């Protein structure tokens, strides 16, 4: 028995390292491609002016359309199989743009890639849960570190690819996603995701299962609401920050981009120590602290006119909030998901980012036309605190009875 347990432990370790590699390669592929998409669309892809933004819109539509369905299919057909299909689909969608340069094809490729990408992050999260890791919070923290390494290194790979041609960034991204697909095949055993208590076949076959699961599980609904509010305020900084902050402080595009690199580097260095501290803390308190740190960071942006060091301190506080909140909420959902629905729950949770992407940039710019940037950052504070209260409430809400 001891030998069998050790063998299982070794397989789990290999699978977990494989998942970290897949997460890293996915982030590298994203980071290599995204800074150059608009330039490629205008110079090579046949999309001029503002129509170049259609590529990102198509990608977002694909992710929104496939989000909950991707989780449902993963729970029905297997997490490993779905992750493999997702990475292959993303590789074909993005990689094909290396060779085909047509506006309609580019929009279609981003739409299809977005559909496949909708299952990528929820399925990785579900597989981490399937591994029954001794410290789930630490495991999700390590996945965040891998993603942040990719966000820092990816643009450097893209910059190197551009020296060959603009289209080469898609070849680089596609190649890394092919490598991710190979990592899934080589490191994750096919028997990993067989559920011990599978849900009834009739229940799984119903397409609206995921929305019904959200409606039945008040805790998940509260976490989506709280995470959505945090995501909206985060995109005020992430998507609209350059426009808003330039009204407070003379900020170049390079200096703005450096703030993201600083935040990612801080997450790489401090995420694991933060996780070791967090394992001894109450879940509700961690969600409060995560939302509170983001609140402090956004409030600090209101004082951005006092100089760049203030902006650095603000983004570090926002990064600290993400370090605490993100692994904690993923861990909670993994532990409390309805049996056989782990990927569906993670897919539902991932809609919080879609809510932020859909609502945040538009509302941030709209508010910017009505008020000063400082007032917008001050308005973000009660929104973040409300998000923390809603998320902490989810932890205290009784688990729904299943049957």
C-alpha positions in Angstrom: 0.0 0.0 0.0 2.8 2.4 0.9 4.5 1.8 -2.5 1.2 2.4 -4.3 0.6 5.5 -2.4 4.1 6.8 -3.2 3.5 6.0 -6.9 0.3 7.9 -6.9 2.0 10.8 -5.2 4.7 10.9 -7.8 2.1 10.8 -10.6 0.2 13.7 -8.9 3.4 15.7 -8.6 4.2 15.2 -12.3 0.7 16.2 -13.2 0.8 19.3 -11.1 4.1 20.4 -12.6 2.5 19.7 -16.0 -0.4 22.0 -15.2 1.9 24.7 -14.1 3.8 24.3 -17.4 0.6 24.5 -19.3 -0.5 27.7 -17.4 3.0 29.2 -18.0 2.9 28.4 -21.8 -0.6 29.8 -22.1 0.4 33.1 -20.4 3.6 33.2 -22.6 1.4 32.8 -25.7 -1.0 35.5 -24.6 1.8 37.9 -23.6 3.7 37.4 -26.9 0.7 38.1 -29.0 -1.5 40.7 -27.3 0.8 43.8 -27.5 1.1 43.4 -31.3 -2.5 42.4 -32.3 -3.7 45.9 -33.1 -0.5 46.8 -35.1 -0.8 43.4 -37.0 -4.5 44.0 -37.7 -3.8 47.4 -39.2 -0.6 46.6 -41.2 -1.2 43.0 -42.2 -4.7 41.8 -41.3 -6.7 44.3 -43.4 -8.5 46.0 -40.5 -8.1 49.7 -40.5 -8.7 52.3 -37.8 -11.0 51.4 -34.9 -12.1 48.2 -36.7 -8.9 46.6 -35.5 -10.5 46.4 -32.1 -13.0 43.8 -33.6 -10.4 41.1 -33.0 -10.6 41.6 -29.2 -14.4 42.0 -29.3 -14.6 38.7 -31.2 -12.4 37.0 -28.7 -14.5 38.3 -25.8 -17.7 37.1 -27.5 -16.2 33.7 -27.9 -15.2 33.5 -24.3 -18.5 34.7 -23.0 -20.5 32.4 -25.3 -18.4 29.3 -24.4 -17.8 30.0 -20.7 -20.4 28.0 -18.8 -20.8 25.5 -21.6 -17.1 24.8 -21.5 -17.3 23.9 -17.8 -20.3 21.7 -18.3 -18.6 19.8 -21.2 -15.5 19.4 -19.1 -17.4 17.8 -16.3 -19.2 15.5 -18.7 -16.4 14.4 -20.9 -13.4 14.8 -18.6 -11.2 17.6 -17.5 -8.0 16.4 -19.2 -9.7 15.8 -22.5 -11.3 19.2 -22.5 -8.1 20.9 -21.6 -6.3 19.2 -24.5 -9.1 20.2 -26.9 -8.9 23.7 -25.6 -5.2 24.1 -26.1 -5.3 22.6 -29.6 -8.1 24.8 -30.6 -6.4 27.9 -29.3 -3.1 26.9 -31.1 -5.0 26.4 -34.4 -7.0 29.6 -34.0 -4.1 32.0 -33.2 -1.4 30.1 -35.1 -3.3 30.1 -38.4 -2.9 33.9 -38.5 0.8 33.4 -39.2 -0.2 32.2 -42.7 -3.6 33.7 -43.5 -4.0 37.5 -43.7 -7.6 38.3 -44.3 -9.9 40.5 -42.2 -12.9 38.2 -42.0 -10.7 35.2 -41.3 -8.9 37.0 -38.6 -12.1 37.9 -36.8 -13.4 34.4 -37.2 -10.1 33.0 -35.9 -10.2 35.2 -32.8 -13.8 34.2 -32.2 -13.1 30.5 -32.5 -9.9 30.8 -30.3 -12.0 32.6 -27.7 -14.5 29.8 -27.6 -11.7 27.3 -27.0 -10.0 29.6 -24.5 -13.2 29.8 -22.4 -12.5 26.3 -21.1 -8.8 26.8 -20.6 -8.5 28.4 -17.1 -11.6 26.7 -15.5 -10.3 23.3 -16.6 -6.9 23.9 -15.2 -8.4 25.0 -11.9 -10.6 21.9 -11.9 -7.6 19.6 -12.6 -5.7 21.2 -9.7 -8.7 20.2 -7.5 -8.7 16.7 -9.0 -5.1 16.2 -7.8 -6.3 16.5 -4.2 -3.3 18.7 -3.4 -2.4 18.9 0.3 -2.5 22.7 0.2 -5.0 24.0 -2.4 -4.3 27.6 -1.6 -0.6 27.1 -2.2 -1.4 25.2 -5.5 -3.5 28.0 -6.9 -0.8 30.5 -5.8 1.8 28.6 -7.7 -0.5 28.7 -10.8 -0.7 32.5 -10.4 3.1 32.7 -10.2 3.4 30.7 -13.4 0.9 33.0 -15.1 2.7 36.2 -14.0 6.1 34.8 -15.2 4.4 34.4 -18.6 3.0 37.9 -18.5 6.5 39.3 -17.9 8.4 37.1 -20.4 5.7 36.8 -23.1 6.1 40.4 -24.5 9.8 39.9 -24.7 9.2 36.7 -26.9 6.8 38.7 -29.0 9.3 41.5 -29.4 11.9 39.0 -30.7 9.3 37.4 -33.1 8.4 40.9 -34.5 12.0 41.2 -35.7 11.2 38.5 -38.2 7.7 39.7 -39.1 4.6 40.9 -37.4 2.8 37.6 -38.3 5.6 35.7 -36.5 4.1 36.6 -33.2 1.2 34.3 -34.0 3.6 31.5 -35.0 5.3 31.9 -31.6 2.0 31.9 -29.7 0.7 28.9 -31.7 4.0 27.0 -31.1 3.8 27.6 -27.3 0.2 26.4 -27.3 1.2 23.3 -29.2 3.9 22.7 -26.5 1.1 23.1 -23.9 -1.0 20.5 -25.6 2.0 18.1 -25.6 2.5 18.8 -21.9 -1.2 17.8 -21.2 -0.7 14.5 -23.1 2.7 13.7 -21.5 2.1 14.7 -17.8 -1.6 14.4 -17.0 -2.9 10.8 -16.7 -6.1 10.0 -18.5 -7.5 8.3 -15.3 -7.1 11.5 -13.2 -10.5 13.0 -13.7 -12.9 10.1 -13.2 -15.4 11.4 -10.6 -16.1 9.3 -7.5 -19.7 10.5 -7.3 -20.7 11.4 -10.9 -24.0 13.3 -11.3 -26.9 11.6 -13.0 -26.7 11.3 -16.7 -30.1 13.1 -17.2 -28.9 16.0 -15.1 -25.6 16.3 -17.1 -27.4 16.2 -20.4 -29.4 19.3 -19.7 -27.8 22.3 -21.3 -29.0 24.9 -18.7 -27.3 22.9 -15.9 -24.7 25.6 -15.2 -27.1 28.5 -14.8 -29.3 26.3 -12.6 -26.3 25.4 -10.4 -25.6 29.2 -10.0 -29.2 29.8 -9.0 -29.3 26.9 -6.6 -26.0 27.8 -4.9 -26.3 31.2 -3.3 -22.7 31.1 -2.3 -21.5 30.8 -5.9 -23.8 33.6 -6.9 -22.5 35.9 -4.1 -18.9 35.1 -5.2 -19.7 36.0 -8.8 -21.3 39.2 -7.7 -18.4 40.2 -5.4 -15.7 39.1 -7.9 -17.5 40.9 -10.7 -17.5 44.2 -8.7 -13.8 43.8 -8.0 -13.1 43.0 -11.6 -15.0 46.2 -12.8 -12.9 48.5 -10.5 -9.8 46.6 -11.5 -10.5 47.3 -15.2 -10.9 51.0 -14.4 -7.2 50.9 -13.6 -6.1 48.2 -16.1 -8.0 49.3 -19.2 -8.7 53.0 -18.6 -5.8 53.9 -16.3 -3.6 55.5 -18.9 -6.3 57.8 -20.1 -7.4 58.7 -16.5 -3.9 59.0 -15.0 -2.6 61.3 -17.8 -5.1 63.9 -16.5 -3.4 63.7 -13.1 0.3 63.1 -14.0 2.4 63.3 -17.2 2.6 59.5 -17.9 4.1 57.9 -21.0 2.9 54.6 -22.4 6.1 53.0 -21.4 5.9 54.2 -17.8 2.3 52.9 -17.7 3.3 49.5 -19.0 6.1 49.4 -16.5 3.5 49.6 -13.7 2.0 46.3 -14.9 5.5 44.7 -15.0 6.2 45.9 -11.5 2.9 44.4 -10.3 3.6 41.1 -12.0 7.1 40.9 -10.6 5.8 41.6 -7.1 3.3 38.7 -7.5 6.1 36.4 -8.7 8.2 37.2 -5.6 5.5 37.5 -2.9 2.7 35.2 -3.9 4.1 32.1 -2.3 5.0 33.8 1.0 1.5 35.4 1.0 0.0 31.9 0.5 2.0 30.5 3.4 0.6 33.2 5.7 -2.9 32.9 4.2 -3.2 29.2 5.0 -3.5 30.1 8.7 -6.2 32.7 8.1 -10.0 32.6 8.0 -11.4 32.5 4.4 -13.9 35.3 4.9 -11.2 37.5 6.4 -8.8 36.8 3.4 -11.5 37.9 1.0 -12.1 41.0 3.0 -8.4 41.8 3.1 -8.0 41.1 -0.7 -10.8 43.5 -1.5 -9.5 46.0 1.1 -6.0 46.0 -0.4 -7.4 46.7 -3.8 -9.5 49.5 -2.3 -6.4 51.1 -0.8 -4.5 50.8 -4.1 -7.3 52.5 -6.1 -7.6 55.2 -3.4 -3.9 55.8 -3.7 -4.3 56.4 -7.5 -6.3 59.5 -6.5 -3.0 61.0 -5.3 -1.2 60.0 -8.5 -0.5 63.6 -9.3 2.1 63.6 -6.5 4.5 61.5 -8.6 5.4 58.1 -10.1 6.4 56.6 -6.7 2.8 57.0 -5.5 1.6 55.1 -8.6 4.1 52.3 -7.9 2.8 52.0 -4.3 -0.8 52.0 -5.6 -0.2 49.2 -8.0 1.6 47.1 -5.4 -1.4 47.4 -3.1 -3.7 46.3 -5.9 -1.3 43.4 -6.6 -1.4 42.4 -2.9 -5.2 42.4 -3.1 -5.1 40.0 -6.1 -2.5 37.8 -4.3 -4.9 37.3 -1.4 -8.3 37.2 -3.1 -7.7 35.1 -6.2 -6.2 31.9 -4.7 -8.6 32.1 -1.8 -11.8 32.2 -3.9 -10.5 29.5 -6.2 -9.7 27.3 -3.3 -13.1 27.9 -1.7 -15.0 27.0 -4.9 -12.9 23.9 -5.5 -13.6 22.6 -2.0 -17.3 23.4 -2.0 -18.4 22.7 -5.6 -21.2 20.2 -6.0 -19.7 16.7 -6.7 -19.0 16.2 -10.4 -19.4 19.9 -11.2 -16.0 21.3 -10.3 -15.2 22.6 -13.8 -18.8 24.1 -14.2 -18.3 26.0 -10.9 -14.9 27.2 -11.9 -16.3 28.3 -15.3 -19.1 30.2 -13.6 -16.5 31.9 -11.3 -14.4 32.9 -14.3 -17.3 35.0 -15.6 -16.3 37.6 -13.1 -13.5 38.6 -15.4 -15.9 38.7 -18.3 -18.1 41.0 -16.2 -15.2 43.3 -15.6 -14.1 43.3 -19.3 -17.7 43.9 -20.5 -18.7 46.7 -18.0 -15.4 48.2 -16.6 -13.8 49.9 -19.5 -17.0 51.5 -20.8 -18.1 52.7 -17.3 -14.6 54.0 -16.5 -14.4 56.1 -19.6 -18.0 57.3 -19.1 -17.3 58.4 -15.6 -14.2 60.1 -16.8 -16.3 62.4 -19.0 -18.5 63.3 -16.0 -15.9 63.7 -13.1 -12.3 64.1 -12.4 -10.1 61.0 -12.3 -9.6 61.4 -8.5 -13.3 61.2 -7.9 -13.4 58.0 -10.0 -10.7 56.4 -7.8 -12.6 57.5 -4.7 -15.8 56.0 -6.1 -14.0 52.7 -6.5 -13.4 52.4 -2.7 -17.1 51.7 -1.7 -17.5 49.4 -4.7 -14.4 47.3 -3.5 -15.7 47.3 0.1 -19.1 46.1 -1.1 -17.4 43.4 -3.1 -15.5 42.3 0.0 -18.7 42.2 2.1 -20.5 40.2 -0.5 -17.7 37.7 -1.0 -17.2 37.3 2.8 -21.0 36.7 3.1 -20.7 33.8 0.6 -18.4 32.0 3.0 -21.0 32.3 5.8 -23.9 31.1 3.7 -24.9 27.5 4.3 -24.1 24.9 1.6 -27.1 24.0 -0.5 -28.5 20.5 -0.1 -27.9 18.4 -3.2 -29.8 15.4 -4.3 
